[in-house]
Amino acid sequence: MKTRIVIDTNVMLSALRSSKGASYALVSQLPLEYFQVALSVPLYTEYQDVLTRDEHMTGASSKAEILQFLRYICGITSHHDIFFLWRPWLSDPKDDMVLELAVASSSRYIVTHNLRDFANIDTFGIEAITPGRFLELLKGKTS
């Protein structure tokens, strides 16, 4: 069975805004042979909301192209329903939503730029890591 991960919205936004850096490198490799990305309806909705906001539109992609990309992401991820809530566990309810998906999907990692926001999640056997660190792990799996 593949190791599951959850990709936080800030990583998706970073990948959208710049083709340089670890976020883009990770997202552009999807789907991954050794890892499976978990997705829930609330996280997908947040992706849509955040990535299509006017202030995040860089001009490189249209809203329609971003929505098409998100439909692609939806098609290559494993979908999970959330039947329990751990709130409030973290300081931000939107981060709690990401944690709940990670727990429901038995994900090993939450890939995020906001490591401090996910402090204290080791109780669930989940580790918050940056996209760069995740790519290092991925490189170790493929070599």
CNS distance restraints for C-alpha pairs under 8 A (distance, minus, plus):
assign (resid   2 and name CA) (resid  34 and name CA) 5.71 0.50 0.50
assign (resid   2 and name CA) (resid  35 and name CA) 5.18 0.50 0.50
assign (resid   2 and name CA) (resid  36 and name CA) 6.01 0.50 0.50
assign (resid   3 and name CA) (resid  34 and name CA) 6.86 0.50 0.50
assign (resid   3 and name CA) (resid  35 and name CA) 4.91 0.50 0.50
assign (resid   3 and name CA) (resid  36 and name CA) 6.11 0.50 0.50
assign (resid   3 and name CA) (resid 107 and name CA) 6.77 0.50 0.50
assign (resid   3 and name CA) (resid 108 and name CA) 6.52 0.50 0.50
assign (resid   4 and name CA) (resid  35 and name CA) 5.63 0.50 0.50
assign (resid   4 and name CA) (resid  36 and name CA) 4.67 0.50 0.50
assign (resid   4 and name CA) (resid  37 and name CA) 5.63 0.50 0.50
assign (resid   4 and name CA) (resid  38 and name CA) 6.33 0.50 0.50
assign (resid   4 and name CA) (resid 105 and name CA) 7.23 0.50 0.50
assign (resid   4 and name CA) (resid 106 and name CA) 6.86 0.50 0.50
assign (resid   4 and name CA) (resid 107 and name CA) 4.37 0.50 0.50
assign (resid   4 and name CA) (resid 108 and name CA) 5.90 0.50 0.50
assign (resid   4 and name CA) (resid 109 and name CA) 7.08 0.50 0.50
assign (resid   5 and name CA) (resid  35 and name CA) 6.95 0.50 0.50
assign (resid   5 and name CA) (resid  36 and name CA) 6.21 0.50 0.50
assign (resid   5 and name CA) (resid  37 and name CA) 4.96 0.50 0.50
assign (resid   5 and name CA) (resid  38 and name CA) 5.93 0.50 0.50
assign (resid   5 and name CA) (resid 102 and name CA) 7.14 0.50 0.50
assign (resid   5 and name CA) (resid 107 and name CA) 4.95 0.50 0.50
assign (resid   5 and name CA) (resid 108 and name CA) 5.94 0.50 0.50
assign (resid   5 and name CA) (resid 109 and name CA) 4.86 0.50 0.50
assign (resid   5 and name CA) (resid 110 and name CA) 5.75 0.50 0.50
assign (resid   5 and name CA) (resid 111 and name CA) 7.03 0.50 0.50
assign (resid   6 and name CA) (resid  37 and name CA) 5.70 0.50 0.50
assign (resid   6 and name CA) (resid  38 and name CA) 5.31 0.50 0.50
assign (resid   6 and name CA) (resid  39 and name CA) 6.96 0.50 0.50
assign (resid   6 and name CA) (resid  98 and name CA) 7.23 0.50 0.50
assign (resid   6 and name CA) (resid 101 and name CA) 7.45 0.50 0.50
assign (resid   6 and name CA) (resid 102 and name CA) 6.12 0.50 0.50
assign (resid   6 and name CA) (resid 107 and name CA) 6.77 0.50 0.50
assign (resid   6 and name CA) (resid 109 and name CA) 6.44 0.50 0.50
assign (resid   6 and name CA) (resid 110 and name CA) 4.80 0.50 0.50
assign (resid   6 and name CA) (resid 111 and name CA) 6.12 0.50 0.50
assign (resid   7 and name CA) (resid  11 and name CA) 6.59 0.50 0.50
assign (resid   7 and name CA) (resid  12 and name CA) 7.28 0.50 0.50
assign (resid   7 and name CA) (resid  37 and name CA) 7.13 0.50 0.50
assign (resid   7 and name CA) (resid  38 and name CA) 7.85 0.50 0.50
assign (resid   7 and name CA) (resid 110 and name CA) 5.97 0.50 0.50
assign (resid   7 and name CA) (resid 111 and name CA) 4.89 0.50 0.50
assign (resid   7 and name CA) (resid 112 and name CA) 6.56 0.50 0.50
assign (resid   8 and name CA) (resid  12 and name CA) 6.90 0.50 0.50
assign (resid   8 and name CA) (resid  98 and name CA) 6.92 0.50 0.50
assign (resid   8 and name CA) (resid 110 and name CA) 6.81 0.50 0.50
assign (resid   8 and name CA) (resid 111 and name CA) 5.93 0.50 0.50
assign (resid   8 and name CA) (resid 112 and name CA) 5.19 0.50 0.50
assign (resid   9 and name CA) (resid  13 and name CA) 6.16 0.50 0.50
assign (resid   9 and name CA) (resid  43 and name CA) 7.81 0.50 0.50
assign (resid   9 and name CA) (resid  46 and name CA) 7.26 0.50 0.50
assign (resid   9 and name CA) (resid  47 and name CA) 5.89 0.50 0.50
assign (resid   9 and name CA) (resid  50 and name CA) 7.67 0.50 0.50
assign (resid   9 and name CA) (resid 112 and name CA) 7.82 0.50 0.50
assign (resid  10 and name CA) (resid  14 and name CA) 6.08 0.50 0.50
assign (resid  10 and name CA) (resid 112 and name CA) 6.61 0.50 0.50
assign (resid  10 and name CA) (resid 113 and name CA) 6.61 0.50 0.50
assign (resid  11 and name CA) (resid  15 and name CA) 6.18 0.50 0.50
assign (resid  11 and name CA) (resid  23 and name CA) 5.44 0.50 0.50
assign (resid  11 and name CA) (resid 111 and name CA) 7.34 0.50 0.50
assign (resid  11 and name CA) (resid 112 and name CA) 5.88 0.50 0.50
assign (resid  11 and name CA) (resid 113 and name CA) 6.57 0.50 0.50
assign (resid  11 and name CA) (resid 131 and name CA) 7.34 0.50 0.50
assign (resid  12 and name CA) (resid  16 and name CA) 6.25 0.50 0.50
assign (resid  12 and name CA) (resid  23 and name CA) 6.92 0.50 0.50
assign (resid  12 and name CA) (resid  24 and name CA) 7.92 0.50 0.50
assign (resid  12 and name CA) (resid  27 and name CA) 7.24 0.50 0.50
assign (resid  12 and name CA) (resid  47 and name CA) 7.55 0.50 0.50
assign (resid  12 and name CA) (resid  51 and name CA) 7.81 0.50 0.50
assign (resid  13 and name CA) (resid  17 and name CA) 6.18 0.50 0.50
assign (resid  13 and name CA) (resid  50 and name CA) 7.60 0.50 0.50
assign (resid  13 and name CA) (resid  51 and name CA) 6.04 0.50 0.50
assign (resid  13 and name CA) (resid  56 and name CA) 7.84 0.50 0.50
assign (resid  14 and name CA) (resid  18 and name CA) 6.24 0.50 0.50
assign (resid  14 and name CA) (resid  23 and name CA) 5.94 0.50 0.50
assign (resid  14 and name CA) (resid  24 and name CA) 7.02 0.50 0.50
assign (resid  15 and name CA) (resid  19 and name CA) 6.37 0.50 0.50
assign (resid  15 and name CA) (resid  20 and name CA) 7.97 0.50 0.50
assign (resid  15 and name CA) (resid  21 and name CA) 7.82 0.50 0.50
assign (resid  15 and name CA) (resid  22 and name CA) 7.99 0.50 0.50
assign (resid  15 and name CA) (resid  23 and name CA) 4.84 0.50 0.50
assign (resid  15 and name CA) (resid  24 and name CA) 3.99 0.50 0.50
assign (resid  15 and name CA) (resid  25 and name CA) 7.73 0.50 0.50
assign (resid  15 and name CA) (resid  27 and name CA) 6.66 0.50 0.50
assign (resid  16 and name CA) (resid  24 and name CA) 7.19 0.50 0.50
assign (resid  16 and name CA) (resid  51 and name CA) 7.73 0.50 0.50
assign (resid  17 and name CA) (resid  56 and name CA) 7.46 0.50 0.50
assign (resid  17 and name CA) (resid  57 and name CA) 7.95 0.50 0.50
assign (resid  17 and name CA) (resid  58 and name CA) 6.46 0.50 0.50
assign (resid  18 and name CA) (resid  24 and name CA) 6.89 0.50 0.50
assign (resid  19 and name CA) (resid  24 and name CA) 5.45 0.50 0.50
assign (resid  19 and name CA) (resid  25 and name CA) 7.67 0.50 0.50
assign (resid  20 and name CA) (resid  24 and name CA) 6.30 0.50 0.50
assign (resid  20 and name CA) (resid  25 and name CA) 7.44 0.50 0.50
assign (resid  21 and name CA) (resid  25 and name CA) 6.33 0.50 0.50
assign (resid  22 and name CA) (resid  26 and name CA) 6.00 0.50 0.50
assign (resid  22 and name CA) (resid 131 and name CA) 5.40 0.50 0.50
assign (resid  22 and name CA) (resid 132 and name CA) 5.04 0.50 0.50
assign (resid  22 and name CA) (resid 135 and name CA) 7.33 0.50 0.50
assign (resid  23 and name CA) (resid  27 and name CA) 6.16 0.50 0.50
assign (resid  23 and name CA) (resid 131 and name CA) 5.54 0.50 0.50
assign (resid  23 and name CA) (resid 132 and name CA) 7.46 0.50 0.50
assign (resid  24 and name CA) (resid  28 and name CA) 5.75 0.50 0.50
assign (resid  25 and name CA) (resid  29 and name CA) 6.49 0.50 0.50
assign (resid  26 and name CA) (resid  30 and name CA) 7.01 0.50 0.50
assign (resid  26 and name CA) (resid 131 and name CA) 6.71 0.50 0.50
assign (resid  26 and name CA) (resid 135 and name CA) 6.73 0.50 0.50
assign (resid  30 and name CA) (resid  76 and name CA) 7.88 0.50 0.50
assign (resid  31 and name CA) (resid  36 and name CA) 7.35 0.50 0.50
assign (resid  31 and name CA) (resid  37 and name CA) 7.93 0.50 0.50
assign (resid  31 and name CA) (resid  76 and name CA) 6.30 0.50 0.50
assign (resid  31 and name CA) (resid  77 and name CA) 7.86 0.50 0.50
assign (resid  32 and name CA) (resid  36 and name CA) 6.52 0.50 0.50
assign (resid  34 and name CA) (resid 138 and name CA) 7.60 0.50 0.50
assign (resid  34 and name CA) (resid 141 and name CA) 7.30 0.50 0.50
assign (resid  36 and name CA) (resid  77 and name CA) 6.62 0.50 0.50
assign (resid  36 and name CA) (resid  78 and name CA) 6.98 0.50 0.50
assign (resid  37 and name CA) (resid  76 and name CA) 7.88 0.50 0.50
assign (resid  37 and name CA) (resid  77 and name CA) 5.11 0.50 0.50
assign (resid  37 and name CA) (resid  78 and name CA) 6.25 0.50 0.50
assign (resid  38 and name CA) (resid  77 and name CA) 5.59 0.50 0.50
assign (resid  38 and name CA) (resid  78 and name CA) 4.86 0.50 0.50
assign (resid  38 and name CA) (resid  79 and name CA) 5.97 0.50 0.50
assign (resid  38 and name CA) (resid  80 and name CA) 6.96 0.50 0.50
assign (resid  38 and name CA) (resid 101 and name CA) 7.43 0.50 0.50
assign (resid  38 and name CA) (resid 102 and name CA) 7.50 0.50 0.50
assign (resid  38 and name CA) (resid 105 and name CA) 6.50 0.50 0.50
assign (resid  38 and name CA) (resid 107 and name CA) 7.45 0.50 0.50
assign (resid  39 and name CA) (resid  43 and name CA) 6.44 0.50 0.50
assign (resid  39 and name CA) (resid  44 and name CA) 6.66 0.50 0.50
assign (resid  39 and name CA) (resid  74 and name CA) 7.37 0.50 0.50
assign (resid  39 and name CA) (resid  77 and name CA) 6.18 0.50 0.50
assign (resid  39 and name CA) (resid  78 and name CA) 6.04 0.50 0.50
assign (resid  39 and name CA) (resid  79 and name CA) 4.99 0.50 0.50
assign (resid  39 and name CA) (resid  80 and name CA) 6.16 0.50 0.50
assign (resid  39 and name CA) (resid 101 and name CA) 7.17 0.50 0.50
assign (resid  40 and name CA) (resid  44 and name CA) 6.12 0.50 0.50
assign (resid  40 and name CA) (resid  79 and name CA) 5.65 0.50 0.50
assign (resid  40 and name CA) (resid  80 and name CA) 5.21 0.50 0.50
assign (resid  40 and name CA) (resid  81 and name CA) 6.15 0.50 0.50
assign (resid  40 and name CA) (resid  82 and name CA) 7.57 0.50 0.50
assign (resid  40 and name CA) (resid 101 and name CA) 6.55 0.50 0.50
assign (resid  41 and name CA) (resid  45 and name CA) 6.05 0.50 0.50
assign (resid  41 and name CA) (resid  81 and name CA) 7.64 0.50 0.50
assign (resid  42 and name CA) (resid  46 and name CA) 6.23 0.50 0.50
assign (resid  42 and name CA) (resid  97 and name CA) 7.39 0.50 0.50
assign (resid  43 and name CA) (resid  47 and name CA) 6.16 0.50 0.50
assign (resid  43 and name CA) (resid  97 and name CA) 7.27 0.50 0.50
assign (resid  43 and name CA) (resid  98 and name CA) 6.98 0.50 0.50
assign (resid  44 and name CA) (resid  48 and name CA) 6.31 0.50 0.50
assign (resid  44 and name CA) (resid  70 and name CA) 7.84 0.50 0.50
assign (resid  44 and name CA) (resid  74 and name CA) 7.65 0.50 0.50
assign (resid  45 and name CA) (resid  49 and name CA) 6.17 0.50 0.50
assign (resid  46 and name CA) (resid  50 and name CA) 5.97 0.50 0.50
assign (resid  47 and name CA) (resid  51 and name CA) 5.77 0.50 0.50
assign (resid  47 and name CA) (resid  70 and name CA) 7.70 0.50 0.50
assign (resid  48 and name CA) (resid  52 and name CA) 6.02 0.50 0.50
assign (resid  48 and name CA) (resid  67 and name CA) 6.90 0.50 0.50
assign (resid  48 and name CA) (resid  70 and name CA) 7.31 0.50 0.50
assign (resid  49 and name CA) (resid  53 and name CA) 6.40 0.50 0.50
assign (resid  50 and name CA) (resid  56 and name CA) 7.54 0.50 0.50
assign (resid  51 and name CA) (resid  56 and name CA) 6.27 0.50 0.50
assign (resid  51 and name CA) (resid  57 and name CA) 7.46 0.50 0.50
assign (resid  51 and name CA) (resid  66 and name CA) 7.30 0.50 0.50
assign (resid  52 and name CA) (resid  56 and name CA) 6.66 0.50 0.50
assign (resid  52 and name CA) (resid  57 and name CA) 6.54 0.50 0.50
assign (resid  52 and name CA) (resid  63 and name CA) 5.78 0.50 0.50
assign (resid  52 and name CA) (resid  66 and name CA) 7.07 0.50 0.50
assign (resid  52 and name CA) (resid  67 and name CA) 7.94 0.50 0.50
assign (resid  53 and name CA) (resid  57 and name CA) 6.54 0.50 0.50
assign (resid  57 and name CA) (resid  61 and name CA) 7.18 0.50 0.50
assign (resid  57 and name CA) (resid  62 and name CA) 7.45 0.50 0.50
assign (resid  57 and name CA) (resid  63 and name CA) 7.74 0.50 0.50
assign (resid  61 and name CA) (resid  65 and name CA) 5.92 0.50 0.50
assign (resid  61 and name CA) (resid  66 and name CA) 6.50 0.50 0.50
assign (resid  62 and name CA) (resid  66 and name CA) 6.30 0.50 0.50
assign (resid  63 and name CA) (resid  67 and name CA) 6.20 0.50 0.50
assign (resid  64 and name CA) (resid  68 and name CA) 6.13 0.50 0.50
assign (resid  65 and name CA) (resid  69 and name CA) 6.13 0.50 0.50
assign (resid  66 and name CA) (resid  70 and name CA) 6.21 0.50 0.50
assign (resid  67 and name CA) (resid  71 and name CA) 6.20 0.50 0.50
assign (resid  68 and name CA) (resid  72 and name CA) 6.34 0.50 0.50
assign (resid  69 and name CA) (resid  73 and name CA) 6.29 0.50 0.50
assign (resid  70 and name CA) (resid  74 and name CA) 6.09 0.50 0.50
assign (resid  71 and name CA) (resid  75 and name CA) 6.27 0.50 0.50
assign (resid  72 and name CA) (resid  76 and name CA) 6.54 0.50 0.50
assign (resid  73 and name CA) (resid  77 and name CA) 6.26 0.50 0.50
assign (resid  80 and name CA) (resid 101 and name CA) 7.08 0.50 0.50
assign (resid  80 and name CA) (resid 104 and name CA) 6.83 0.50 0.50
assign (resid  80 and name CA) (resid 105 and name CA) 6.21 0.50 0.50
assign (resid  81 and name CA) (resid 101 and name CA) 7.80 0.50 0.50
assign (resid  81 and name CA) (resid 104 and name CA) 7.28 0.50 0.50
assign (resid  82 and name CA) (resid 100 and name CA) 6.83 0.50 0.50
assign (resid  82 and name CA) (resid 101 and name CA) 6.53 0.50 0.50
assign (resid  82 and name CA) (resid 104 and name CA) 6.14 0.50 0.50
assign (resid  83 and name CA) (resid 104 and name CA) 7.80 0.50 0.50
assign (resid  84 and name CA) (resid 100 and name CA) 7.58 0.50 0.50
assign (resid  85 and name CA) (resid 100 and name CA) 6.42 0.50 0.50
assign (resid  86 and name CA) (resid  96 and name CA) 7.08 0.50 0.50
assign (resid  86 and name CA) (resid 100 and name CA) 6.55 0.50 0.50
assign (resid  87 and name CA) (resid  93 and name CA) 7.29 0.50 0.50
assign (resid  87 and name CA) (resid  96 and name CA) 6.26 0.50 0.50
assign (resid  88 and name CA) (resid  93 and name CA) 7.00 0.50 0.50
assign (resid  88 and name CA) (resid  96 and name CA) 6.94 0.50 0.50
assign (resid  89 and name CA) (resid  96 and name CA) 6.44 0.50 0.50
assign (resid  90 and name CA) (resid  95 and name CA) 6.59 0.50 0.50
assign (resid  90 and name CA) (resid  96 and name CA) 5.74 0.50 0.50
assign (resid  90 and name CA) (resid 117 and name CA) 6.98 0.50 0.50
assign (resid  90 and name CA) (resid 118 and name CA) 6.77 0.50 0.50
assign (resid  90 and name CA) (resid 119 and name CA) 7.73 0.50 0.50
assign (resid  91 and name CA) (resid  95 and name CA) 7.64 0.50 0.50
assign (resid  91 and name CA) (resid  96 and name CA) 7.93 0.50 0.50
assign (resid  91 and name CA) (resid 117 and name CA) 7.12 0.50 0.50
assign (resid  92 and name CA) (resid  96 and name CA) 6.44 0.50 0.50
assign (resid  92 and name CA) (resid 117 and name CA) 7.60 0.50 0.50
assign (resid  93 and name CA) (resid  97 and name CA) 6.39 0.50 0.50
assign (resid  94 and name CA) (resid  98 and name CA) 6.69 0.50 0.50
assign (resid  95 and name CA) (resid  99 and name CA) 6.28 0.50 0.50
assign (resid  95 and name CA) (resid 117 and name CA) 7.25 0.50 0.50
assign (resid  95 and name CA) (resid 118 and name CA) 7.39 0.50 0.50
assign (resid  96 and name CA) (resid 100 and name CA) 6.02 0.50 0.50
assign (resid  97 and name CA) (resid 101 and name CA) 6.37 0.50 0.50
assign (resid  98 and name CA) (resid 102 and name CA) 6.28 0.50 0.50
assign (resid  98 and name CA) (resid 110 and name CA) 7.85 0.50 0.50
assign (resid  99 and name CA) (resid 103 and name CA) 6.19 0.50 0.50
assign (resid  99 and name CA) (resid 110 and name CA) 7.78 0.50 0.50
assign (resid  99 and name CA) (resid 121 and name CA) 7.88 0.50 0.50
assign (resid 100 and name CA) (resid 104 and name CA) 6.05 0.50 0.50
assign (resid 101 and name CA) (resid 105 and name CA) 5.92 0.50 0.50
assign (resid 102 and name CA) (resid 106 and name CA) 5.87 0.50 0.50
assign (resid 102 and name CA) (resid 107 and name CA) 4.79 0.50 0.50
assign (resid 102 and name CA) (resid 108 and name CA) 7.46 0.50 0.50
assign (resid 102 and name CA) (resid 109 and name CA) 7.52 0.50 0.50
assign (resid 102 and name CA) (resid 110 and name CA) 7.01 0.50 0.50
assign (resid 102 and name CA) (resid 126 and name CA) 7.48 0.50 0.50
assign (resid 103 and name CA) (resid 107 and name CA) 6.38 0.50 0.50
assign (resid 103 and name CA) (resid 124 and name CA) 6.93 0.50 0.50
assign (resid 103 and name CA) (resid 126 and name CA) 7.87 0.50 0.50
assign (resid 107 and name CA) (resid 126 and name CA) 6.77 0.50 0.50
assign (resid 108 and name CA) (resid 125 and name CA) 6.83 0.50 0.50
assign (resid 108 and name CA) (resid 126 and name CA) 4.89 0.50 0.50
assign (resid 108 and name CA) (resid 127 and name CA) 6.34 0.50 0.50
assign (resid 109 and name CA) (resid 126 and name CA) 5.44 0.50 0.50
assign (resid 109 and name CA) (resid 127 and name CA) 4.86 0.50 0.50
assign (resid 109 and name CA) (resid 128 and name CA) 5.66 0.50 0.50
assign (resid 109 and name CA) (resid 129 and name CA) 6.74 0.50 0.50
assign (resid 110 and name CA) (resid 126 and name CA) 7.16 0.50 0.50
assign (resid 110 and name CA) (resid 127 and name CA) 6.23 0.50 0.50
assign (resid 110 and name CA) (resid 128 and name CA) 4.67 0.50 0.50
assign (resid 110 and name CA) (resid 129 and name CA) 6.26 0.50 0.50
assign (resid 111 and name CA) (resid 128 and name CA) 5.92 0.50 0.50
assign (resid 111 and name CA) (resid 129 and name CA) 5.11 0.50 0.50
assign (resid 111 and name CA) (resid 130 and name CA) 5.44 0.50 0.50
assign (resid 111 and name CA) (resid 131 and name CA) 5.78 0.50 0.50
assign (resid 111 and name CA) (resid 134 and name CA) 7.12 0.50 0.50
assign (resid 112 and name CA) (resid 128 and name CA) 6.61 0.50 0.50
assign (resid 112 and name CA) (resid 129 and name CA) 6.06 0.50 0.50
assign (resid 112 and name CA) (resid 130 and name CA) 5.14 0.50 0.50
assign (resid 112 and name CA) (resid 131 and name CA) 6.55 0.50 0.50
assign (resid 113 and name CA) (resid 129 and name CA) 7.65 0.50 0.50
assign (resid 113 and name CA) (resid 130 and name CA) 5.41 0.50 0.50
assign (resid 113 and name CA) (resid 131 and name CA) 7.29 0.50 0.50
assign (resid 114 and name CA) (resid 118 and name CA) 7.13 0.50 0.50
assign (resid 114 and name CA) (resid 130 and name CA) 7.94 0.50 0.50
assign (resid 115 and name CA) (resid 119 and name CA) 6.79 0.50 0.50
assign (resid 115 and name CA) (resid 128 and name CA) 5.91 0.50 0.50
assign (resid 115 and name CA) (resid 129 and name CA) 6.65 0.50 0.50
assign (resid 115 and name CA) (resid 130 and name CA) 7.32 0.50 0.50
assign (resid 118 and name CA) (resid 128 and name CA) 6.35 0.50 0.50
assign (resid 121 and name CA) (resid 125 and name CA) 7.12 0.50 0.50
assign (resid 121 and name CA) (resid 126 and name CA) 5.97 0.50 0.50
assign (resid 121 and name CA) (resid 127 and name CA) 6.79 0.50 0.50
assign (resid 121 and name CA) (resid 128 and name CA) 7.83 0.50 0.50
assign (resid 122 and name CA) (resid 126 and name CA) 5.22 0.50 0.50
assign (resid 122 and name CA) (resid 127 and name CA) 6.04 0.50 0.50
assign (resid 129 and name CA) (resid 133 and name CA) 6.15 0.50 0.50
assign (resid 129 and name CA) (resid 134 and name CA) 6.43 0.50 0.50
assign (resid 130 and name CA) (resid 134 and name CA) 6.20 0.50 0.50
assign (resid 131 and name CA) (resid 135 and name CA) 6.14 0.50 0.50
assign (resid 132 and name CA) (resid 136 and name CA) 6.41 0.50 0.50
assign (resid 133 and name CA) (resid 137 and name CA) 6.45 0.50 0.50
assign (resid 134 and name CA) (resid 138 and name CA) 6.15 0.50 0.50
assign (resid 135 and name CA) (resid 139 and name CA) 6.01 0.50 0.50
assign (resid 136 and name CA) (resid 140 and name CA) 6.32 0.50 0.50
assign (resid 137 and name CA) (resid 141 and name CA) 6.46 0.50 0.50
assign (resid 138 and name CA) (resid 142 and name CA) 6.43 0.50 0.50
assign (resid 139 and name CA) (resid 143 and name CA) 6.20 0.50 0.50
